[in-house]
């Protein structure tokens, strides 16, 4: 499983656990879909809204802790 897929899965878990504010959930859903289908990379997401980028970084950190 590549890093984008791992982060997308973690973002989905975070939404299930209510760790993503409601105001960002629609954006995070779209980002998950884009990561899963390969239309965007994690690097490309760095130029998004800083609030959304912080959520993505949190998911990346959480994925890194699983190992």
VOKEGU-6479 format. One record per atom (N, C-alpha, C): x, y, z; residue number from 1; atom name; chain; residue in one letter. Coordinates in pm, 1 decimal. Example, Ala and Ser with C-alpha at 12.3 -4.5 7.8 and 13.67 -1.06 7.14 Angstrom:
+----------+----------+----------+-----+------+-------+------+
|       c1 |       c2 |       c3 |  nr | atom | kette | rest |
+----------+----------+----------+-----+------+-------+------+
|   1319.0 |   -569.0 |    780.0 |   1 |    N |     A |    A |
|   1230.0 |   -450.0 |    780.0 |   1 |   CA |     A |    A |
|   1320.0 |   -330.0 |    780.0 |   1 |    C |     A |    A |
|   1285.0 |   -225.0 |    708.0 |   2 |    N |     A |    S |
|   1367.0 |   -106.0 |    714.0 |   2 |   CA |     A |    S |
|   1290.0 |      3.0 |    787.0 |   2 |    C |     A |    S |
+----------+----------+----------+-----+------+-------+------+
***
This chain:
+----------+----------+----------+-----+------+-------+------+
|       c1 |       c2 |       c3 |  nr | atom | kette | rest |
+----------+----------+----------+-----+------+-------+------+
|     85.1 |   -117.1 |      0.0 |   1 |    N |     A |    X |
|      0.0 |      0.0 |      0.0 |   1 |   CA |     A |    X |
|     90.0 |    123.9 |      0.0 |   1 |    C |     A |    X |
|     64.3 |    216.9 |    -91.3 |   2 |    N |     A |    X |
|    148.2 |    336.1 |    -98.7 |   2 |   CA |     A |    X |
|    109.2 |    438.4 |      8.2 |   2 |    C |     A |    X |
|    194.3 |    539.1 |     23.8 |   3 |    N |     A |    X |
|    175.0 |    639.4 |    129.6 |   3 |   CA |     A |    X |
|     43.6 |    715.7 |    110.9 |   3 |    C |     A |    X |
|      9.6 |    750.6 |    -13.3 |   4 |    N |     A |    X |
|   -114.9 |    824.0 |    -38.0 |   4 |   CA |     A |    X |
|   -236.1 |    744.8 |      9.8 |   4 |    C |     A |    X |
|   -237.6 |    614.8 |    -18.6 |   5 |    N |     A |    X |
|   -349.2 |    529.7 |     23.1 |   5 |   CA |     A |    X |
|   -354.6 |    518.0 |    175.2 |   5 |    C |     A |    X |
|   -239.0 |    504.4 |    237.5 |   6 |    N |     A |    X |
|   -234.6 |    495.3 |    383.8 |   6 |   CA |     A |    X |
|   -289.2 |    622.6 |    447.2 |   6 |    C |     A |    X |
|   -248.6 |    737.9 |    393.9 |   7 |    N |     A |    X |
|   -294.8 |    865.1 |    449.2 |   7 |   CA |     A |    X |
|   -444.0 |    881.8 |    424.6 |   7 |    C |     A |    X |
|   -491.6 |    844.1 |    305.7 |   8 |    N |     A |    X |
|   -635.5 |    852.6 |    276.8 |   8 |   CA |     A |    X |
|   -714.9 |    765.7 |    374.3 |   8 |    C |     A |    X |
|   -668.1 |    645.1 |    399.4 |   9 |    N |     A |    X |
|   -735.3 |    556.7 |    495.3 |   9 |   CA |     A |    X |
|   -735.2 |    616.7 |    634.8 |   9 |    C |     A |    X |
|   -623.9 |    675.9 |    673.2 |  10 |    N |     A |    X |
|   -614.9 |    737.5 |    806.4 |  10 |   CA |     A |    X |
|   -708.0 |    858.3 |    815.8 |  10 |    C |     A |    X |
|   -715.5 |    938.2 |    710.5 |  11 |    N |     A |    X |
|   -806.8 |   1052.5 |    709.7 |  11 |   CA |     A |    X |
|   -951.5 |   1005.8 |    726.8 |  11 |    C |     A |    X |
|   -986.3 |    896.1 |    660.0 |  12 |    N |     A |    X |
|  -1121.9 |    842.2 |    673.4 |  12 |   CA |     A |    X |
|  -1147.8 |    794.4 |    815.8 |  12 |    C |     A |    X |
|  -1048.1 |    729.4 |    877.5 |  13 |    N |     A |    X |
|  -1062.3 |    686.4 |   1016.9 |  13 |   CA |     A |    X |
|  -1081.1 |    807.7 |   1107.5 |  13 |    C |     A |    X |
|  -1001.8 |    912.3 |   1083.0 |  14 |    N |     A |    X |
|  -1009.5 |   1032.7 |   1165.7 |  14 |   CA |     A |    X |
|  -1148.3 |   1095.8 |   1155.7 |  14 |    C |     A |    X |
|  -1209.1 |   1090.7 |   1037.7 |  15 |    N |     A |    X |
|  -1344.5 |   1144.8 |   1024.0 |  15 |   CA |     A |    X |
|  -1443.8 |   1057.7 |   1100.6 |  15 |    C |     A |    X |
|  -1426.7 |    927.5 |   1094.7 |  16 |    N |     A |    X |
|  -1514.6 |    836.0 |   1167.6 |  16 |   CA |     A |    X |
|  -1506.8 |    861.5 |   1317.9 |  16 |    C |     A |    X |
|  -1387.4 |    893.6 |   1364.4 |  17 |    N |     A |    X |
|  -1365.7 |    917.4 |   1507.8 |  17 |   CA |     A |    X |
|  -1391.1 |   1062.9 |   1545.7 |  17 |    C |     A |    X |
|  -1448.4 |   1141.0 |   1453.4 |  18 |    N |     A |    X |
|  -1478.0 |   1283.5 |   1477.7 |  18 |   CA |     A |    X |
|  -1354.2 |   1364.4 |   1513.3 |  18 |    C |     A |    X |
|  -1241.3 |   1331.4 |   1451.4 |  19 |    N |     A |    X |
|  -1117.8 |   1406.4 |   1472.5 |  19 |   CA |     A |    X |
|  -1096.9 |   1513.2 |   1365.8 |  19 |    C |     A |    X |
|  -1189.3 |   1520.0 |   1270.5 |  20 |    N |     A |    X |
|  -1184.4 |   1621.4 |   1165.4 |  20 |   CA |     A |    X |
|  -1304.1 |   1713.6 |   1184.9 |  20 |    C |     A |    X |
|  -1278.8 |   1843.8 |   1197.8 |  21 |    N |     A |    X |
|  -1391.1 |   1936.9 |   1214.6 |  21 |   CA |     A |    X |
|  -1489.9 |   1927.4 |   1098.4 |  21 |    C |     A |    X |
|  -1616.4 |   1943.7 |   1130.4 |  22 |    N |     A |    X |
|  -1722.6 |   1934.4 |   1029.5 |  22 |   CA |     A |    X |
|  -1694.4 |   2028.7 |    912.9 |  22 |    C |     A |    X |
|  -1639.7 |   2145.5 |    942.0 |  23 |    N |     A |    X |
|  -1614.3 |   2245.1 |    837.3 |  23 |   CA |     A |    X |
|  -1513.0 |   2197.7 |    733.6 |  23 |    C |     A |    X |
|  -1431.4 |   2097.3 |    767.0 |  24 |    N |     A |    X |
|  -1329.2 |   2048.7 |    674.6 |  24 |   CA |     A |    X |
|  -1363.0 |   1912.8 |    614.7 |  24 |    C |     A |    X |
|  -1470.7 |   1849.2 |    659.0 |  25 |    N |     A |    X |
|  -1498.7 |   1711.6 |    617.3 |  25 |   CA |     A |    X |
|  -1522.2 |   1697.5 |    467.4 |  25 |    C |     A |    X |
|  -1590.7 |   1792.7 |    405.7 |  26 |    N |     A |    X |
|  -1615.1 |   1782.5 |    262.2 |  26 |   CA |     A |    X |
|  -1483.1 |   1787.6 |    185.8 |  26 |    C |     A |    X |
|  -1394.1 |   1880.7 |    224.0 |  27 |    N |     A |    X |
|  -1262.6 |   1889.6 |    159.8 |  27 |   CA |     A |    X |
|  -1183.1 |   1761.7 |    181.4 |  27 |    C |     A |    X |
|  -1185.2 |   1709.4 |    303.0 |  28 |    N |     A |    X |
|  -1109.0 |   1587.8 |    334.0 |  28 |   CA |     A |    X |
|  -1164.8 |   1468.9 |    255.7 |  28 |    C |     A |    X |
|  -1296.2 |   1459.3 |    240.6 |  29 |    N |     A |    X |
|  -1355.0 |   1352.6 |    159.0 |  29 |   CA |     A |    X |
|  -1304.1 |   1359.4 |     15.7 |  29 |    C |     A |    X |
|  -1301.7 |   1478.2 |    -41.4 |  30 |    N |     A |    X |
|  -1252.7 |   1495.5 |   -178.9 |  30 |   CA |     A |    X |
|  -1104.6 |   1460.0 |   -189.0 |  30 |    C |     A |    X |
|  -1028.0 |   1500.3 |    -88.4 |  31 |    N |     A |    X |
|   -884.9 |   1468.9 |    -87.2 |  31 |   CA |     A |    X |
|   -864.5 |   1317.9 |    -78.0 |  31 |    C |     A |    X |
|   -941.3 |   1249.7 |      6.1 |  32 |    N |     A |    X |
|   -931.5 |   1102.9 |     18.2 |  32 |   CA |     A |    X |
|   -956.4 |   1036.6 |   -116.8 |  32 |    C |     A |    X |
|  -1063.1 |   1079.9 |   -184.3 |  33 |    N |     A |    X |
|  -1094.2 |   1023.2 |   -315.8 |  33 |   CA |     A |    X |
|   -979.8 |   1046.6 |   -413.1 |  33 |    C |     A |    X |
|   -925.2 |   1168.4 |   -413.2 |  34 |    N |     A |    X |
|   -816.2 |   1202.0 |   -505.0 |  34 |   CA |     A |    X |
|   -689.9 |   1122.9 |   -474.4 |  34 |    C |     A |    X |
|   -660.3 |   1103.0 |   -346.7 |  35 |    N |     A |    X |
|   -543.6 |   1023.5 |   -308.6 |  35 |   CA |     A |    X |
|   -561.6 |    878.1 |   -348.5 |  35 |    C |     A |    X |
|   -681.6 |    825.8 |   -327.2 |  36 |    N |     A |    X |
|   -708.5 |    684.7 |   -357.5 |  36 |   CA |     A |    X |
|   -701.6 |    655.6 |   -507.9 |  36 |    C |     A |    X |
|   -749.6 |    750.0 |   -590.3 |  37 |    N |     A |    X |
|   -749.7 |    722.2 |   -734.5 |  37 |   CA |     A |    X |
|   -623.6 |    772.4 |   -804.4 |  37 |    C |     A |    X |
|   -530.7 |    829.5 |   -727.0 |  38 |    N |     A |    X |
|   -402.2 |    868.9 |   -782.0 |  38 |   CA |     A |    X |
|   -402.0 |   1000.1 |   -858.5 |  38 |    C |     A |    X |
|   -508.4 |   1078.2 |   -846.4 |  39 |    N |     A |    X |
|   -513.7 |   1203.9 |   -921.4 |  39 |   CA |     A |    X |
|   -439.8 |   1317.5 |   -851.7 |  39 |    C |     A |    X |
|   -394.0 |   1292.8 |   -727.3 |  40 |    N |     A |    X |
|   -316.9 |   1393.4 |   -653.8 |  40 |   CA |     A |    X |
|   -216.5 |   1320.8 |   -564.4 |  40 |    C |     A |    X |
|   -103.8 |   1386.5 |   -539.5 |  41 |    N |     A |    X |
|     -3.6 |   1330.1 |   -449.0 |  41 |   CA |     A |    X |
|     -3.0 |   1410.4 |   -320.1 |  41 |    C |     A |    X |
|     59.8 |   1356.0 |   -218.4 |  42 |    N |     A |    X |
|     70.2 |   1427.4 |    -91.1 |  42 |   CA |     A |    X |
|    145.6 |   1559.1 |   -108.8 |  42 |    C |     A |    X |
|    246.6 |   1558.4 |   -192.7 |  43 |    N |     A |    X |
|    324.5 |   1680.3 |   -217.8 |  43 |   CA |     A |    X |
|    236.7 |   1789.8 |   -277.3 |  43 |    C |     A |    X |
|    149.6 |   1752.4 |   -368.8 |  44 |    N |     A |    X |
|     61.9 |   1850.6 |   -433.1 |  44 |   CA |     A |    X |
|    -37.7 |   1912.1 |   -334.5 |  44 |    C |     A |    X |
|    -66.6 |   1842.2 |   -228.3 |  45 |    N |     A |    X |
|   -163.4 |   1891.8 |   -129.7 |  45 |   CA |     A |    X |
|   -105.6 |   1999.0 |    -38.9 |  45 |    C |     A |    X |
|     25.1 |   2017.7 |    -42.0 |  46 |    N |     A |    X |
|     89.2 |   2116.5 |     45.3 |  46 |   CA |     A |    X |
|     42.9 |   2258.9 |     15.4 |  46 |    C |     A |    X |
|    -12.8 |   2283.1 |   -102.3 |  47 |    N |     A |    X |
|    -56.6 |   2417.4 |   -140.3 |  47 |   CA |     A |    X |
|   -203.2 |   2443.8 |   -107.1 |  47 |    C |     A |    X |
|   -265.5 |   2355.8 |    -33.5 |  48 |    N |     A |    X |
|   -406.1 |   2372.1 |      3.9 |  48 |   CA |     A |    X |
|   -418.5 |   2468.4 |    120.1 |  48 |    C |     A |    X |
|   -540.8 |   2487.9 |    162.3 |  49 |    N |     A |    X |
|   -571.4 |   2569.5 |    280.0 |  49 |   CA |     A |    X |
|   -488.2 |   2518.8 |    399.3 |  49 |    C |     A |    X |
|   -422.3 |   2608.9 |    471.3 |  50 |    N |     A |    X |
|   -336.3 |   2565.3 |    583.5 |  50 |   CA |     A |    X |
|   -409.8 |   2479.4 |    686.7 |  50 |    C |     A |    X |
|   -536.2 |   2506.4 |    708.6 |  51 |    N |     A |    X |
|   -615.7 |   2427.8 |    802.9 |  51 |   CA |     A |    X |
|   -627.4 |   2283.0 |    755.0 |  51 |    C |     A |    X |
|   -651.9 |   2264.4 |    626.5 |  52 |    N |     A |    X |
|   -663.6 |   2130.5 |    567.3 |  52 |   CA |     A |    X |
|   -526.7 |   2062.6 |    566.9 |  52 |    C |     A |    X |
|   -422.0 |   2137.6 |    534.5 |  53 |    N |     A |    X |
|   -286.9 |   2082.1 |    533.7 |  53 |   CA |     A |    X |
|   -249.6 |   2030.7 |    673.3 |  53 |    C |     A |    X |
|   -289.6 |   2102.3 |    776.8 |  54 |    N |     A |    X |
|   -261.7 |   2059.0 |    913.8 |  54 |   CA |     A |    X |
|   -328.5 |   1923.8 |    942.4 |  54 |    C |     A |    X |
|   -450.6 |   1905.6 |    896.0 |  55 |    N |     A |    X |
|   -521.7 |   1778.2 |    914.7 |  55 |   CA |     A |    X |
|   -449.2 |   1666.3 |    839.7 |  55 |    C |     A |    X |
|   -404.5 |   1695.8 |    717.8 |  56 |    N |     A |    X |
|   -330.8 |   1596.7 |    638.0 |  56 |   CA |     A |    X |
|   -200.3 |   1560.3 |    708.2 |  56 |    C |     A |    X |
|   -128.9 |   1659.7 |    759.3 |  57 |    N |     A |    X |
|     -4.2 |   1632.7 |    831.0 |  57 |   CA |     A |    X |
|    -29.7 |   1547.8 |    954.8 |  57 |    C |     A |    X |
|   -139.3 |   1573.8 |   1022.9 |  58 |    N |     A |    X |
|   -176.1 |   1493.1 |   1139.5 |  58 |   CA |     A |    X |
|   -195.5 |   1347.1 |   1098.2 |  58 |    C |     A |    X |
|   -264.8 |   1324.9 |    987.9 |  59 |    N |     A |    X |
|   -286.3 |   1187.9 |    938.5 |  59 |   CA |     A |    X |
|   -153.1 |   1123.6 |    899.4 |  59 |    C |     A |    X |
|    -66.0 |   1201.1 |    834.2 |  60 |    N |     A |    X |
|     65.0 |   1147.7 |    795.3 |  60 |   CA |     A |    X |
|    144.9 |   1107.5 |    919.5 |  60 |    C |     A |    X |
|    137.8 |   1189.1 |   1022.5 |  61 |    N |     A |    X |
|    206.8 |   1159.0 |   1147.7 |  61 |   CA |     A |    X |
|    150.7 |   1030.7 |   1210.5 |  61 |    C |     A |    X |
|     18.7 |   1018.5 |   1209.3 |  62 |    N |     A |    X |
|    -47.2 |    900.2 |   1266.7 |  62 |   CA |     A |    X |
|     -7.9 |    775.0 |   1189.8 |  62 |    C |     A |    X |
|      0.7 |    783.4 |   1058.2 |  63 |    N |     A |    X |
|     41.6 |    668.9 |    976.2 |  63 |   CA |     A |    X |
|    185.3 |    630.9 |   1008.7 |  63 |    C |     A |    X |
|    269.3 |    731.6 |   1027.4 |  64 |    N |     A |    X |
|    410.0 |    705.4 |   1062.1 |  64 |   CA |     A |    X |
|    425.9 |    635.0 |   1194.6 |  64 |    C |     A |    X |
|    333.4 |    655.3 |   1287.7 |  65 |    N |     A |    X |
|    340.6 |    593.2 |   1419.8 |  65 |   CA |     A |    X |
|    294.8 |    447.9 |   1418.5 |  65 |    C |     A |    X |
|    229.0 |    405.4 |   1311.3 |  66 |    N |     A |    X |
|    178.3 |    267.6 |   1307.1 |  66 |   CA |     A |    X |
|    288.4 |    165.6 |   1291.1 |  66 |    C |     A |    X |
|    405.3 |    208.1 |   1246.7 |  67 |    N |     A |    X |
|    512.5 |    112.9 |   1216.7 |  67 |   CA |     A |    X |
|    594.0 |     78.9 |   1338.6 |  67 |    C |     A |    X |
+----------+----------+----------+-----+------+-------+------+
***
